[in-house]
Amino acid sequence: IGRSFIDFVHPKDRNTFASQITNSLTPAKPGNGMIRRDHTSSSSVSSIFCRIRKYRGLSHCGFGVKEQPTTYMPFKLKLEFRNIQNEEEKIIYLVTQATPIFSAFKVSKEMGDNSTPFVMRHVANGNLEYISPESVPYLGYFPQDIINNSVLKLYHPDDLAYLLQVYEIILKMGKAPRSESYRMMTQNGDYLVLETEWSA
């Protein structure tokens, strides 16, 4: 109590967290790339992914913190700003709902029979422009970790020749039929086998 929530957010995610808060509180100007929000209502809601520090516990004697490495867990945060009017002034509160993120897989080489589809969009040079939140339990990347990075680095080297053929079809036709299986690298360095419906 009394500490800033951002102290518990992983250093890699602090800019994303701070930007989300700033964007939620600042009215969007046309053309600045921000999503316009309704600031006439009493609340503003948005979601982000970030890593939050785990509780380290207290030592057995006294009130010192246990000497152990700092670890973080992945969460999806729902951020809601609420305007509360009391007798003297209006106060803005940030209400945070944290939902833990778990891998979609329990064991190695597990088949995902009931997999949730997800969307990735990249520009002509291969840099990712968008990745849907549904991808996080499968690939392990948070959107802020992977946006503006090349999707080509995620493809398995042995699948590049096949994927080159797919890209050539997309350039000619504007879309391609559902792909054969190919591999994409996950956050932990393993590979996920995917099938994709392509369009341009």
SULZI-V541232 format. One record per helix or strand. SS is the DSSP state (H for helix, E for strand). FROM is the first residue (numbers start at 1). TO is the last residue. If there is no record, write none. Layout:
ss;from;to
SS;FROM;TO
SS;FROM;TO
This chain:
ss;from;to
H;5;8
E;9;9
H;11;25
E;43;53
E;58;58
E;65;65
E;72;85
E;90;100
E;120;122
E;127;131
H;133;139
H;143;146
E;150;150
H;151;153
E;155;155
H;157;173
E;175;176
E;182;185
E;191;194
E;198;199
